[in-house]
Amino acid sequence: MLHLFVKTERQKIWLQKLYEKEKQFKNQSAQIDELAIFPKENIQDLVDIGYTSITLPAAYGGEGLSVYDMVLLQETLASFDGTTALSIGWNLGVVGELFEKKLWDDKKLQLFAKEILQGALVNRSVSEAQTGSPSRGGKPGTIAIKQDGAWILSGRKTFTTASPVLTYFLTSAWIEDKQKVGFFLLHKDQIGLSIDETWDVISMRGSGSHDLVLNNVKVDESKLVELPEKPSGGEINGWMLHIPACYLGIAQAARDYAVHFANHHSPNSLNGPISQLPNVQQLLGEIDLELMKARHLIYSVAEACDDNSRSPFLTNEIGVVKHTVTNAAITIVDKAMRLVGAKSLQRSNPLQRYYRDVRAGLHNPPMDDVTIKKLALSAIEEDKSKQ
């Protein structure tokens, strides 16, 4: 089904590079989950093949791949191992957004591009226990104070995915004298910066989404790299499609397992495999129906994000894709488990891992209720504007 969405030779080249890692990544996936181990080796393999700079524009030395390309590759990677895909996806998304929107001045972007090409990894650190999802607009408890020409940062960030391997943390903080949220680029070796290994959950267990702790971290003025005009979540950001792409890939893996099981499981009550049964065929058809709807939606929106003549008209589509694809993934894995039966609950069975991992998508931004509310408000405002 995915072959329908492969359009260029460059996509085929990068897909082939990923497929060379398929067996290795799949073989490690169960252990990553069981022991909650961050997949450092997988990430290093991706760094070594240049994957971590695919969203860096060609003008800065990167591959210059598009949102569409990223979705295609991330979906494929997630079908091998969801934890690896989600972890590296944040780096790809941050890099893509930074350079596409020129969020920093060009000198800083040039310097940062060199680091990305040398294997540096970055993620935004924005979530906090007291504020919940940053997309809801809460003021960060992390504080930045100006002192003797430098910034002093203190606070704690949650859900810092890939924290064991990040080189940089693009960290939000409240700047009192500006009455604004700013983003500071903090290096992992900064004095006062540490990782508190708090991540103990049942989904994406190996993602290393620990707490980032800042204890009077002192940085020079240049490390204040962003002062956004709009609150978090206000701008359309197609690079966030790496999130639903990940859960779509996991759903594909669940689907493939269910189809294989149906074709090879032959109880002695039947003269052949269970794939001949109408109820099994019904479940398989419903699974592929969900996959097809989700896939066409995410790729059509990704294509619009890359089209300068269409992207200005995007409003709620990114949130709609995330909502639709994530919920479709949950439905697909559920149906796969119904088909396979009690065997799907065995800890050695990958379906129980897929079931837990796709649930994590509900808690990645934007949240379902936020997406639905925005759709309603857009409809209301559109009608008012006609009057």
C-alpha positions as CSV (number, residue, x, y, z in Angstrom):
1,M,0.0,0.0,0.0
2,L,2.9,2.4,0.8
3,H,4.4,2.0,-2.7
4,L,1.6,4.1,-4.0
5,F,3.1,7.1,-2.2
6,V,6.7,6.7,-3.3
7,K,7.2,9.3,-6.0
8,T,10.9,10.1,-6.5
9,E,14.2,8.3,-6.9
10,R,15.6,10.0,-3.8
11,Q,12.8,8.7,-1.7
12,K,13.6,5.2,-3.0
13,I,17.3,5.6,-2.1
14,W,16.5,6.7,1.4
15,L,13.9,3.9,1.9
16,Q,16.5,1.4,0.8
17,K,18.9,2.8,3.4
18,L,16.3,2.3,6.1
19,Y,15.4,-1.2,4.9
20,E,19.0,-2.2,5.4
21,K,18.4,-1.5,9.1
22,E,15.0,-3.3,9.2
23,K,16.0,-6.7,10.6
24,Q,18.4,-5.2,13.2
25,F,15.8,-2.6,14.4
26,K,13.0,-5.1,14.6
27,N,15.1,-7.7,16.5
28,Q,15.9,-5.1,19.2
29,S,12.4,-3.7,19.5
30,A,11.1,-6.2,22.1
31,Q,14.2,-5.7,24.4
32,I,14.0,-1.9,24.1
33,D,10.4,-2.1,25.4
34,E,10.9,-4.9,28.0
35,L,13.9,-3.3,29.7
36,A,13.0,0.4,28.9
37,I,16.3,0.9,27.2
38,F,16.9,3.9,25.0
39,P,17.9,2.7,21.5
40,K,21.3,4.5,21.4
41,E,22.7,2.1,18.8
42,N,19.8,2.6,16.5
43,I,20.1,6.4,16.7
44,Q,23.8,6.2,16.1
45,D,23.2,4.1,13.0
46,L,20.8,6.8,11.7
47,V,23.4,9.5,12.5
48,D,26.0,7.5,10.6
49,I,24.0,7.3,7.4
50,G,23.1,11.0,7.5
51,Y,19.5,10.4,8.4
52,T,19.5,13.0,11.2
53,S,20.2,15.8,8.7
54,I,17.6,14.9,6.0
55,T,15.4,17.9,6.9
56,L,18.3,20.3,6.9
57,P,18.0,22.4,3.7
58,A,20.5,21.7,0.8
59,A,21.6,25.4,1.1
60,Y,23.0,24.5,4.5
61,G,24.6,21.2,3.5
62,G,21.7,18.9,4.3
63,E,19.5,16.6,2.2
64,G,16.8,19.2,2.0
65,L,14.0,16.6,2.1
66,S,10.4,17.8,2.3
67,V,7.6,17.2,4.9
68,Y,6.2,14.6,2.5
69,D,9.6,12.8,2.3
70,M,9.9,12.9,6.1
71,V,6.5,11.4,6.6
72,L,7.3,8.6,4.2
73,L,10.6,7.7,5.8
74,Q,9.3,8.1,9.4
75,E,6.3,5.8,8.8
76,T,8.7,3.2,7.4
77,L,11.1,3.5,10.3
78,A,8.3,3.3,12.8
79,S,7.1,0.0,11.3
80,F,10.5,-1.4,12.4
81,D,10.6,0.2,15.8
82,G,8.3,2.9,17.1
83,T,10.6,4.2,19.8
84,T,13.4,4.8,17.4
85,A,11.2,6.6,15.0
86,L,9.5,8.9,17.6
87,S,12.8,9.7,19.2
88,I,14.6,10.7,16.0
89,G,11.4,12.3,14.6
90,W,11.5,15.1,17.1
91,N,15.0,16.0,15.9
92,L,13.9,16.0,12.3
93,G,10.9,18.1,13.0
94,V,12.8,20.7,15.0
95,V,15.5,21.1,12.4
96,G,12.9,21.3,9.6
97,E,10.9,24.0,11.3
98,L,13.9,26.1,12.4
99,F,15.4,26.3,8.9
100,E,12.1,26.5,6.9
101,K,10.8,29.4,9.0
102,K,14.2,31.0,9.6
103,L,13.4,31.2,13.3
104,W,17.0,32.4,14.1
105,D,19.2,34.8,12.3
106,D,21.2,33.3,9.5
107,K,24.6,33.4,11.3
108,K,23.2,31.2,14.1
109,L,21.5,28.9,11.5
110,Q,24.8,28.5,9.6
111,L,26.6,27.6,12.8
112,F,23.9,25.2,14.0
113,A,23.7,23.5,10.5
114,K,27.4,22.6,10.8
115,E,26.7,20.9,14.2
116,I,23.7,19.0,12.8
117,L,25.9,17.7,9.9
118,Q,28.4,16.5,12.5
119,G,25.7,14.5,14.2
120,A,24.3,16.9,16.9
121,L,20.8,16.1,17.9
122,V,18.2,18.6,19.2
123,N,14.7,18.6,20.7
124,R,12.5,21.2,22.2
125,S,12.0,21.1,26.0
126,V,8.6,22.7,26.7
127,S,6.4,20.5,28.8
128,E,6.1,20.9,32.5
129,A,4.2,19.1,35.2
130,Q,2.3,22.2,36.3
131,T,1.4,23.5,32.8
132,G,0.6,20.2,31.0
133,S,0.8,20.4,27.2
134,P,2.4,23.6,26.0
135,S,-0.2,23.7,23.2
136,R,-2.8,24.8,25.9
137,G,-0.9,28.0,26.5
138,G,0.3,27.7,30.1
139,K,3.1,29.9,31.3
140,P,6.3,28.0,31.9
141,G,7.5,27.7,35.5
142,T,11.0,27.6,34.2
143,I,12.4,31.1,34.7
144,A,15.2,33.0,32.9
145,I,16.7,36.0,34.8
146,K,19.2,38.5,33.3
147,Q,22.2,38.9,35.5
148,D,25.5,40.7,34.7
149,G,25.0,40.3,30.9
150,A,24.1,36.6,31.1
151,W,20.9,34.5,31.5
152,I,20.3,32.3,34.6
153,L,17.8,29.5,34.0
154,S,16.1,27.4,36.6
155,G,13.3,24.9,36.3
156,R,12.2,21.4,35.3
157,K,10.9,20.1,32.0
158,T,9.0,16.8,31.5
159,F,8.7,14.6,28.4
160,T,12.1,15.4,27.0
161,T,12.2,12.6,24.4
162,A,15.6,11.3,23.4
163,S,17.2,13.0,26.4
164,P,20.0,10.4,26.7
165,V,21.5,11.4,23.3
166,L,20.5,15.0,22.8
167,T,23.3,17.4,22.2
168,Y,21.0,20.5,22.5
169,F,17.8,21.3,24.4
170,L,15.8,24.1,22.9
171,T,14.2,25.1,26.2
172,S,11.3,27.5,26.9
173,A,11.4,29.8,29.8
174,W,9.5,32.7,31.2
175,I,11.3,36.0,30.9
176,E,9.8,38.3,33.5
177,D,11.2,41.6,32.3
178,K,9.9,40.9,28.8
179,Q,6.7,39.3,30.0
180,K,7.3,36.7,27.3
181,V,8.3,33.1,26.7
182,G,11.7,32.7,25.1
183,F,13.6,29.7,23.9
184,F,17.2,29.1,24.9
185,L,19.6,26.8,23.2
186,L,21.3,24.8,25.9
187,H,24.2,22.4,25.4
188,K,24.0,19.0,27.2
189,D,27.4,19.8,29.0
190,Q,26.2,23.1,30.5
191,I,26.9,23.4,34.2
192,G,23.7,23.0,36.2
193,L,22.0,21.0,33.5
194,S,21.1,17.4,34.3
195,I,18.7,14.6,33.3
196,D,16.5,13.1,36.0
197,E,15.6,9.6,34.8
198,T,11.9,9.7,35.6
199,W,10.4,8.0,32.5
200,D,8.5,4.9,33.8
201,V,5.5,4.3,31.6
202,I,3.8,1.5,29.7
203,S,4.0,3.2,26.2
204,M,7.2,4.1,24.3
205,R,9.1,2.8,27.2
206,G,12.5,3.2,25.6
207,S,12.0,6.8,24.4
208,G,14.1,8.3,27.3
209,S,11.5,11.0,27.8
210,H,13.0,12.0,31.1
211,D,12.9,15.3,33.0
212,L,15.4,18.0,32.1
213,V,16.5,19.8,35.3
214,L,18.0,23.3,35.2
215,N,19.7,24.5,38.3
216,N,20.9,28.0,37.9
217,V,22.2,27.3,34.4
218,K,24.2,30.3,33.2
219,V,24.4,31.1,29.5
220,D,25.4,34.1,27.5
221,E,23.0,36.5,25.8
222,S,23.3,34.8,22.4
223,K,21.6,31.6,23.7
224,L,18.3,33.4,23.7
225,V,17.5,32.3,20.2
226,E,13.7,32.8,19.9
227,L,11.1,35.2,21.2
228,P,7.9,34.0,19.5
229,E,5.2,36.5,18.9
230,K,2.4,33.9,19.1
231,P,1.9,31.4,21.9
232,S,2.9,27.8,21.3
233,G,0.6,26.0,18.9
234,G,-0.3,29.2,17.1
235,E,1.7,28.6,13.9
236,I,1.0,26.0,11.3
237,N,3.9,23.6,11.4
238,G,3.9,20.7,8.9
239,W,7.0,19.2,10.4
240,M,4.8,18.0,13.3
241,L,3.5,15.4,11.0
242,H,6.3,13.2,12.1
243,I,4.1,12.3,15.1
244,P,1.2,10.8,13.3
245,A,3.6,9.2,10.8
246,C,5.1,7.3,13.6
247,Y,1.8,5.9,14.8
248,L,0.8,5.0,11.3
249,G,4.0,3.0,10.9
250,I,3.2,1.1,14.1
251,A,-0.3,0.4,12.9
252,Q,1.1,-0.9,9.6
253,A,3.3,-3.3,11.6
254,A,0.3,-4.6,13.5
255,R,-1.7,-5.0,10.3
256,D,1.2,-7.0,8.7
257,Y,1.4,-9.3,11.8
258,A,-2.4,-9.9,11.7
259,V,-2.4,-10.8,8.0
260,H,0.5,-13.1,8.4
261,F,-1.1,-14.8,11.4
262,A,-4.4,-15.2,9.5
263,N,-2.6,-16.9,6.6
264,H,-0.6,-19.3,8.8
265,H,-2.7,-20.1,11.9
266,S,-4.6,-23.4,11.1
267,P,-6.5,-24.8,14.1
268,N,-7.5,-28.5,13.7
269,S,-11.1,-27.4,13.7
270,L,-10.5,-26.0,10.2
271,N,-9.3,-27.4,7.0
272,G,-6.8,-24.6,6.4
273,P,-5.8,-21.2,7.9
274,I,-8.3,-18.8,9.6
275,S,-7.9,-16.3,6.7
276,Q,-10.7,-18.3,5.0
277,L,-13.2,-17.3,7.7
278,P,-15.7,-14.5,7.0
279,N,-15.2,-12.8,10.4
280,V,-11.4,-12.8,10.0
281,Q,-11.8,-11.3,6.5
282,Q,-14.1,-8.7,7.9
283,L,-11.5,-7.6,10.4
284,L,-8.7,-7.5,7.9
285,G,-10.9,-5.5,5.5
286,E,-11.7,-3.0,8.3
287,I,-8.0,-2.7,9.2
288,D,-7.0,-1.9,5.6
289,L,-9.9,0.5,5.3
290,E,-8.7,2.5,8.3
291,L,-5.1,2.4,7.0
292,M,-6.1,3.6,3.6
293,K,-8.1,6.5,4.9
294,A,-5.4,7.6,7.4
295,R,-2.6,7.3,4.8
296,H,-4.3,9.3,2.1
297,L,-5.1,12.0,4.6
298,I,-1.6,12.4,6.0
299,Y,0.1,12.3,2.6
300,S,-2.3,14.8,1.0
301,V,-1.8,17.3,3.9
302,A,2.0,16.7,3.8
303,E,1.9,17.5,0.0
304,A,0.0,20.7,0.7
305,C,2.6,21.7,3.4
306,D,5.3,21.5,0.7
307,D,3.3,23.4,-1.9
308,N,3.8,27.2,-1.5
309,S,0.6,27.9,-3.4
310,R,-1.4,25.8,-1.0
311,S,0.3,25.9,2.4
312,P,-1.0,29.5,3.2
313,F,-4.6,28.1,3.2
314,L,-3.9,25.4,5.7
315,T,-5.7,26.0,9.0
316,N,-6.5,23.0,11.2
317,E,-5.2,20.2,8.9
318,I,-2.1,19.3,10.9
319,G,-4.2,18.7,14.0
320,V,-6.9,16.8,12.1
321,V,-4.2,14.5,10.7
322,K,-2.8,13.9,14.1
323,H,-6.2,13.2,15.5
324,T,-7.4,11.0,12.7
325,V,-4.2,9.0,12.2
326,T,-3.6,8.4,15.9
327,N,-7.1,7.2,16.6
328,A,-7.0,5.1,13.4
329,A,-3.8,3.5,14.7
330,I,-5.5,2.6,18.0
331,T,-8.4,1.1,16.1
332,I,-6.2,-0.9,13.8
333,V,-4.1,-2.4,16.6
334,D,-7.3,-3.3,18.5
335,K,-8.8,-5.1,15.5
336,A,-5.5,-6.9,14.9
337,M,-5.6,-8.2,18.5
338,R,-9.2,-9.3,18.2
339,L,-8.2,-11.3,15.1
340,V,-5.2,-12.9,16.7
341,G,-7.0,-13.6,20.0
342,A,-5.5,-14.3,23.4
343,K,-2.1,-14.9,21.9
344,S,-1.9,-11.2,21.3
345,L,-1.7,-10.6,25.0
346,Q,1.5,-12.7,25.5
347,R,4.4,-10.6,26.4
348,S,6.4,-12.2,23.6
349,N,3.8,-11.1,21.1
350,P,4.6,-7.7,19.4
351,L,0.9,-6.8,19.2
352,Q,0.7,-6.0,22.9
353,R,3.6,-3.6,22.5
354,Y,2.0,-2.0,19.5
355,Y,-1.2,-1.6,21.5
356,R,0.6,0.2,24.3
357,D,2.7,2.3,22.0
358,V,-0.1,3.7,19.9
359,R,-1.9,4.9,23.0
360,A,1.0,7.3,23.6
361,G,-0.1,9.2,20.5
362,L,-3.2,10.5,22.3
363,H,-0.9,12.5,24.6
364,N,1.3,14.0,21.9
365,P,0.3,17.5,20.8
366,P,-2.2,18.7,19.7
367,M,-4.7,16.9,22.0
368,D,-7.9,15.6,20.4
369,D,-10.2,18.1,22.3
370,V,-8.0,21.0,21.2
371,T,-8.3,19.9,17.5
372,I,-12.1,19.5,17.7
373,K,-12.6,22.9,19.4
374,K,-10.5,24.7,16.8
375,L,-12.6,23.1,14.0
376,A,-15.7,24.3,15.7
377,L,-14.4,27.9,16.3
378,S,-13.2,28.1,12.7
379,A,-16.6,27.1,11.4
380,I,-18.3,29.7,13.7
381,E,-15.9,32.5,12.7
382,E,-16.2,31.7,9.0
383,D,-20.0,32.1,9.3
384,K,-19.6,35.4,11.2
385,S,-17.3,36.7,8.5
386,K,-19.9,36.1,5.8
387,Q,-22.3,38.4,7.7
